[in-house]
């Protein structure tokens, strides 16, 4: 099972706000690891994947508010990629390809 590491003292003394932001990070990891082949799951998976890979201000802010650095969280995600825990099935890839193509077409109008 995957975990972001905490020291023992910190694990028992988290503020409610930090718990909230850690839940946001956890949900992004859950979305990225999802193997369901439905349309919604595939889209959430690719959005989480891009969020981890592309980073950006909101990624760094969420990581900071959760008590981690963006580079630490990204490194943990990259470990999952290397270990093949995050992978896209052919069905997910097809759904995602169609989703981004449709989105691109809508944005050009």
C-alpha positions as CSV (number, residue, x, y, z in Angstrom):
1,X,0.0,0.0,0.0
2,X,1.2,3.5,-0.8
3,X,1.6,6.1,1.9
4,X,3.1,9.6,2.2
5,X,5.4,9.3,5.2
6,X,4.7,11.1,8.5
7,X,6.7,11.1,11.6
8,X,4.9,9.7,14.6
9,X,4.5,13.0,16.4
10,X,3.1,14.7,13.4
11,X,0.6,12.0,12.7
12,X,-1.1,12.5,16.0
13,X,-1.0,16.3,15.9
14,X,-2.5,17.2,12.6
15,X,-4.8,20.3,12.4
16,X,-8.2,19.8,10.8
17,X,-7.1,22.0,7.9
18,X,-4.0,19.8,7.3
19,X,-6.2,16.7,7.5
20,X,-8.5,18.3,4.8
21,X,-5.6,19.0,2.4
22,X,-4.1,15.5,3.0
23,X,-7.5,14.1,2.0
24,X,-7.4,16.2,-1.2
25,X,-4.0,14.7,-2.0
26,X,-5.2,11.2,-1.1
27,X,-8.2,11.6,-3.4
28,X,-5.9,12.6,-6.3
29,X,-3.8,9.5,-5.6
30,X,-6.9,7.3,-5.5
31,X,-8.1,8.8,-8.8
32,X,-4.7,8.2,-10.5
33,X,-4.5,4.6,-9.3
34,X,-8.1,3.8,-10.4
35,X,-8.5,0.9,-12.7
36,X,-12.2,1.3,-13.4
37,X,-12.9,1.6,-17.1
38,X,-15.8,3.9,-17.0
39,X,-15.7,7.3,-18.7
40,X,-15.8,9.3,-15.5
41,X,-13.1,7.2,-13.8
42,X,-10.8,7.5,-16.8
43,X,-11.2,11.3,-17.0
44,X,-10.6,11.7,-13.3
45,X,-7.5,9.4,-13.6
46,X,-6.0,11.5,-16.4
47,X,-6.7,14.8,-14.7
48,X,-5.1,13.5,-11.5
49,X,-2.1,12.2,-13.5
50,X,-1.6,15.5,-15.3
51,X,-2.0,17.4,-12.0
52,X,0.9,15.4,-10.4
53,X,3.1,15.6,-13.5
54,X,2.4,19.2,-14.6
55,X,2.4,20.6,-11.1
56,X,1.7,24.3,-11.0
57,X,0.7,26.8,-8.3
58,X,-2.4,25.0,-7.1
59,X,-0.5,21.7,-6.9
60,X,2.3,23.3,-4.8
61,X,-0.3,25.1,-2.7
62,X,-2.2,21.9,-1.9
63,X,1.0,20.1,-1.1
64,X,2.2,22.9,1.2
65,X,-1.2,23.1,3.0
66,X,-1.0,19.3,3.5
67,X,2.5,19.7,5.0
68,X,4.5,18.4,2.1
69,X,6.6,19.9,-0.6
70,X,5.4,19.6,-4.2
71,X,8.7,17.9,-5.1
72,X,8.3,15.2,-2.4
73,X,4.7,14.4,-3.6
74,X,5.7,14.4,-7.2
75,X,8.6,12.1,-6.5
76,X,6.2,9.7,-4.7
77,X,3.9,9.8,-7.7
78,X,6.8,9.1,-10.1
79,X,7.7,6.1,-7.9
80,X,4.2,4.7,-8.5
81,X,4.7,5.3,-12.3
82,X,8.1,3.5,-12.3
83,X,6.6,0.6,-10.3
84,X,3.7,0.4,-12.8
85,X,1.1,1.0,-10.1
86,X,-0.3,3.8,-12.3
87,X,-1.1,2.5,-15.7
88,X,-3.8,3.2,-18.3
89,X,-5.7,0.3,-19.8
90,X,-6.4,0.4,-23.5
91,X,-10.1,1.2,-22.7
92,X,-9.1,4.1,-20.5
93,X,-6.6,5.4,-23.1
94,X,-9.4,5.3,-25.8
95,X,-11.8,7.1,-23.5
96,X,-9.2,9.7,-22.6
97,X,-8.2,10.3,-26.2
98,X,-11.8,10.9,-27.2
99,X,-12.4,13.2,-24.3
100,X,-9.4,15.4,-25.0
101,X,-10.2,15.4,-28.8
102,X,-13.8,16.5,-28.0
103,X,-12.5,19.2,-25.6
104,X,-10.0,20.5,-28.1
105,X,-12.8,20.7,-30.7
106,X,-15.1,22.6,-28.4
107,X,-12.3,25.1,-27.4
108,X,-11.7,25.9,-31.1
109,X,-15.3,27.0,-31.7
